Amino acid sequence: MSNFAKTVGDKFGFPVKSIGIHKRYVLYHIGPCLVCSHGMGGPSISILLNEIAKLLKYAGADSLWIRMGTSGGVGVNPGTVCISKQAVNGALEPYHETIVLGKRVQRPAVFDQGVADELVKICEELKIESTIGKTMCCDDFYEGQGRLDGAICEYTKQDKMDFLERASKEGVRNVEMESLQFGAFCNKINVRSIVVCVALLNRLEGDQVTSTMEQLK
């Protein structure tokens, strides 16, 4: 995100101002933009979301929140920009579930359709392959995402393929680990949001990234 902040500053001609002491995450102010990292997984991003929400409320700032990063594609080519219209959990259920004071709380994670449509147009203009669909958000990188190369694997390759093909048929286009918490939180506090991730690989074809460094760039 430090590199991305510099890119934003160079692109629009704004100075890049570092905020805070950068212990848990980095935070930069660039003109009308905030750029920050959030760590891996829902619990990590939830800390940032709460603290950024309070910061922007005290600042009186209206905002659009964009989570971006990498993901595993489902039935899409490596390099495809996957724009999320909705996040589902590892069971393909359309909500984020958390426990508050011993009680289960479920919140949906849907994203701003207008922003999604605008991003598709931008990708077309830039001649970048893109898709709009559901994002499956998992609590685990290995078993939760059906990988075969983790320390624990109690299912077969066919089990994995059956599940990923089911997910694809239900509209899932990529897999990552933050969109559900992100979308549910933004919906709850009435902030417009979108998730945009590049697919590093097609999980229907394997678990390993085989793209060259030039393709990854």
N, C-alpha and C positions, 0 to 999 in steps of 0.2 A: 504493500500500500504506500510505502514511502516513495517507491519509484512511480507509482500511479499518480500520487499527489504532484510530483515534479512534472509529470506529463501534462496534467490538467493546467498547472501554472504556466508552463511553456506554451500550451495551445491557446490559452485565452489571455495571456499577458498579465496574470495576477501574481503577486508575491505569495510564496508558500510559508504560512506561519504555523510553527509547531505549537501544539497546545498540551499542557500537562507534562508529566514526568515519564510517560511511556513505560510504565511497569507492566500493566496488564495488556495494553494494546496501544497502538500509535494513533494519534489524532492530529489532523492538519486542517487549517482553515485557509481556503483558497477562494477569494472573492465571495460569491454566493454559495460556495460548496463546502461541505465537511467531508473529509475522506478519512476512514478509519478501518483498522483491522478488527477481527472479532474472535479469533481462535477457532478451534474445531468443535463442532457439535452444538446441540441446542443449549445445554447448560452454560457453555462459555458465552454464546452470543446473547443469552438472556441478561447477563450482567451488563454488557454494553448497551443493550436496548433500553433498559431501565434508566441508566445514567445519561444516555443521549436524550431520551424523552424528557427528562427533568431539565437538562441543560437548555433544550430548544423551547420548552414551555416558559422558563424564566426569561429567555431572550425574546419571547413573543414572536417566534419565527414560524411561518407557515412552511411546510416542507414536503417533498417527495422523497421517499427512502428507497434506495436501490441496493439490493444485495447482489454482488457479482462474484464469480469464481469459476472453479472447474467442477466437472461432474462426470459421471459415467453415463454415456448415452444408451438409450434403449430403442433399437431399431433405427438409429440415425447414424450418419457418417461421422467419423472423427472430424472435429473442426466445426461442427454445426453449432450455432448459437441457439440454445434452448431457452425460450421465454415462457415463464410459468404463468398459467392462468389459475392454477390451484395446486396446493400441496396436499399430499396424502401421507399417512404414516406407513410403517413397514408392513401392515396388514391390509394396505390399500383403503383404509378408512379415511373419510374426508374431514378429519379434525385432529387437533393437537390435544393430548390429554396430559394434565398435570395434577398433582395432589396438593391441595391447599387445606391446611388444618385438618388433615386426615380424610378429606373428601375429594373424590375424583371430579375434576373440572374439565369439560371438553369445550374447545373453541375452534371454529372453522378457520381455515387459512386460504382465503381467495384474494386475488390480486386485481389491480386496476386494469380493466380491459382496454380503456382508451390509451393508456401508456403502452400496453402490449402491442396494440395495433400500430402505434407510432414507431415502435422499435422495429417491427417487421418491415415497415416502409424504409427505415434507415438502412437496415441490412440489405434490402433490395438495391438501394442506391449505391451501397458500397460493394455490391456483388458478393456478399457473404451469405452462405447457406444458413437458413434459420428455420425454426419451427415453433409453434405455440402448442403447449399441451400441459399435462399434469406432471408434477415433479414428486417422485417418491422420496420422502425424507426418512432416513433410518437412524437409529440410535447407536449403530455399530458399523464399522467399516468392513468387517469380514463376514461373520455369520449373517448379520442383519441385512447385508446386501447380496447374500448368496454366493460369496466368493468361495473358491475351492482351495485357496492357498493360505488359509489362516491356521493357527495352532490347533483349533478345534473345528472339525467339519464332520457332522453326523448325517450328511445327506449325499446323494449321488449327483453326478453331472446332469442326469436326466431330470432329477428333482429340481435342480437349479433352473434348467431350461424351461421346464413346465411353468414355473412360477414367473420367470421373466417374460415369457410369451403371454401369460395371462395378464401381467401388468401392461404389456404393450397393447393388448387388445382393449384394455380398459382406459387407454389414452395416456399412459405414462410414457414420457419421452426422455427422462433422465433421472438420475439418482444422486442425491447428495445428503448432507447431514444438518442443515440449518434452516431450510425454507419453511418448515412447519412452525417452529417456534417464532421465526421472523414474521410470517404472515399472520399467525394468530394474534401476536402481540400488536401488530400494526392495526389489525381490524378492531381490536378491543379499544384502542385509544383513538380510533378514527383518523389514522394517518394513511394517506395514499402510499402504496408500495408495489414493488415489482421485483421479481428474481430473474436474473439473466446469467446463465452459466454456459460456458463452452463445454462440449462433450469431447473428452480426451480419447475416447474409444467407444465402440459399440459393444455393450455387454452381452449381446446375443452372439457375438463372435469370439469372446474370450474375456479373461480377467486382467490381462497385462497390456500396458500401453506399448504399442509397437511403432508409433509415429517417429519420424526423424526429428532432430532438433530444429531443423528449418520449418517443418510442418507445425511443430509445437509453438514456435515463435509466431 
